[in-house]
Amino acid sequence: MKLTGRTLAFSAALALAMGVMSGAAKAETMILASPQVPEGFDGDALKAHTQNVVTQVYENLIGYGKMEVDGQTVLNPDDLRGHLAESWTVSEDGKTWVFKLREGVLSPFGNEMTAEDVAWGWAKSLDQKRTGNFIARVSNVDSVEALSKYEVQFNLSAPSAILLSALTLYVPAIYDTTEVKKHITDEDPWALEWMQSNTAGFGAYHLDSLRADDQAVFVANPNYFGDQPYYDRIIYKEIPSEASRVTLLKAGQVQWIDRPSITQVVNMQADDNVKVERATSRSVAAARMNPTCDVFSDVRVRQAFNYAVDKDALNTAVFAGQADIARSIVSPIIAGSNQEHFAYDYDLEKAKALLTEAGYPDGIEEPVELLYSDAFWHQEPVAIQVADMLKKAGINAVPTRITSSEMRARAAPAVSDMCFFTWEDGPIVLDAVYSMFLMTHSAGVSNRAKYENPALDALIDEARQELDTDTRLALMDEAQKLWAADAPWILATYPATFEAMAPNVTGWTYYPDEHERWRELRGD
Amino acid sequence: MSFQRFIFRRTLMVLPLLIGVVFITFMLVRIGGLDPVGRLAGPTATQAEFDMIRDNLGLDQPLWQQFGIYLGNVVQGDLGESWLSNRPVITDIKERAMVSLELLFWGVGLGALIGIPVGLRAAFRPNGKFDQVTRVLSLLGFSIPTYWLALVMIFVFFYLLGWAPPAIGRMSLLVTPPDAITGSYLIDGLLTANWQAAHSAASHLIMPVICLAIVSAAPIIKQTRAIAIEVLSSDTVRYAHACGLPERQVRKLVLRNSAVPVLTFVGTEVTGLVGTMSLIEYVFAWGGLGQYGLNAIISGDFTAVQGYVLVLALFSVMVFIVIDIVVHLIEPRSELN
């Protein structure tokens, strides 16, 4: 065929048109209905909807491998592999870790990830003294420094067996500092103001636009180092009413809804237009007793409260039987969880006997306020059910509602002034030592009711520095036993995590931070 | 009293009222247990950080001093910063005000368009069939919870019948919003000849507007009926009948004499419906001021709550001033004091 100018022009136009058409065909949008748009994009600020999205934008050095369990793909906490890091070495004393970064990792702005980016993110978290700082503290990280363009060194105060697990988290984040530093001011050295409405990470997605109280639109990072995600665009739409969210999902108007309540889960499980996925959660729903309050200072009283609560009935009444009964503060999805020590099966007579021993032969007539809020959907029904069950043991527990903001404020470690309240907590690292430190150690940020046992602290501190897995788990077994004997919580359930999506959406895997990864989802 | 003098006096009267509102809201928020420090500090904060944030927010000051600072800022147009959006409350409110006003305008407008004629017709034949039916409907409108009504409407008209668009906000997610001129997608779409946006905005308005119209029409019907019956039994109307005026002219007289109290009532309805509208906005993900206020209350964002209440109070006062003016225009004999 003779190549004329006209033929060339026609061919080019055809190729362009086909390219556009194939691009258009490939473009996939997922609409995700959430109660609220993100409150900002700084992962160090522990805000619910911020966390939902920063997990999609900021990826870290290490990732979990996956495995199949009962036909379901789950993370394998024992298989930690390089993600943004290629490899690593650790010094003999276990206090110096050097990570070799993957080369050629680009942000949406086209800047390459360097060791300086990693160090800057950690410096930010350490300075802000918020979530990232806690992660650093719990994994014994003192400082992080760039050795070369692709080598970053973590200096630890003591060996840490959970450092690698901690590096799977989205915070401390790795920022594209070439971009972020353009927005730094003297008053705002970490560009927090800019991060309220912008992102700059090396993850699969980045923020494209944000309309307060309306929607946030994320688009795929065109320079992402991994496979391009199936969905090019995610519209994170604020739909405050849960009933509306469910109706929209059933009607196929949205492909994902955020955190359905158990009532809606049961409703949607019977609907062919919706797919509901379930995973045993890493968190625990419980009623916590503050041992520094008079009534709970006697361990027998705390044990009596535990015996007086029928956990099976609680699961049926509140969680529609969909949760797992909790028998350890460490979730069974975490290696080292022992479900034997917390042996407080429902026994009303034993509860009364313990109360009598503790000096309450006629029960506790003085009202004991059982505080709850709407921070978690189950707080109120758990409080009501627990109070009702305690009445049978002669305990006058009074469910009392306070605002979620007040409860969050009072549950903060620096305050912790509530005597008896319902709450949910769990680790975002699948590690028994981390879990125990977080929720039971006197310095744990989720130890919200001033529980303190020096022997338990010592076991956890020892385990934090122990690198041998068997020894660590043995220490945590002992710690769980001690904690169970002290019975500072009425353990209720692992509430289970449910995700509701369109029937054609696949690829969901449960992550311990309870946020799906959009890059893993497909809609074909 | 001259018209200008009247406006000036009413504006002066607004000031102590607004100061009262600021004071009451400020105190209610503080004694209501909303503590922003815990929220701002986050669960990993130390006591020192708590103290620092408390100090930065001025919460370590005595309450009267805090109020003085807040009042001083309000006078300068600074309503504080929302911890939820991290932006000045006044900016948040400005962005959402038009969104809510649009819904309120169409909702109450439709409610009044239905309610006033229906109420009048019912009054002309009290206890007739029409009156009995409207009384039942009006009672239903009164008693149906707004939230439930909105959800049922979505379920029936969107999910079952597919007649209405999804309750996903003010416009389809697939349509690009028009350039902002007034803040109303419908009007902006029309002004910029973005027909697709205008069409989408109009279709998304239908359900929440009908919902608001149902809620607002019920009391308007009832009140209009009562007012018209009272006017019908007044000496003026009886005199008109006695003079042998044709029925059509008598009805015109009734309409004219009922206009002022009905209008005043519709005005109070507008201010009263602002609370109801929060729920409608919530269900339809409307993104207006009502949803903002409700979110602020739920989240303990007290600067936003204070700003929201203050703006609502200001709005109510303005509505009443406008009604006074309109009443004066309709009935020039009404006293301007």
Interface residues (C-beta under 8 A of the other chain):
Chain A: I31 A33 Q36 E39 G40 A45 L46 K129 R130 T131 N133 F134 E193 Q196 R211 A212 D213 D214 Q215 I235 K237 E238 I239 P240 S241 A243 S244 T247 L248 K250 A251 Q253 V254 D374 I402 T403 S404 S405 E406 R408 A409 R410 A411 A412 P413 A414 V415 V445 S446
Chain B: G32 G33 L34 D35 P36 V37 G38 R39 A41 G42 P43 T44 A45 T46 Q47 E49 F50 L84 S85 N86 R87 D92 E95 R96 L151 I154 F155 F158 Y159 P166 A167 I168 G169 L173 Y282 V283 F284 A285 G287 Q291 Y292 L294 N295 I298 S299 G300
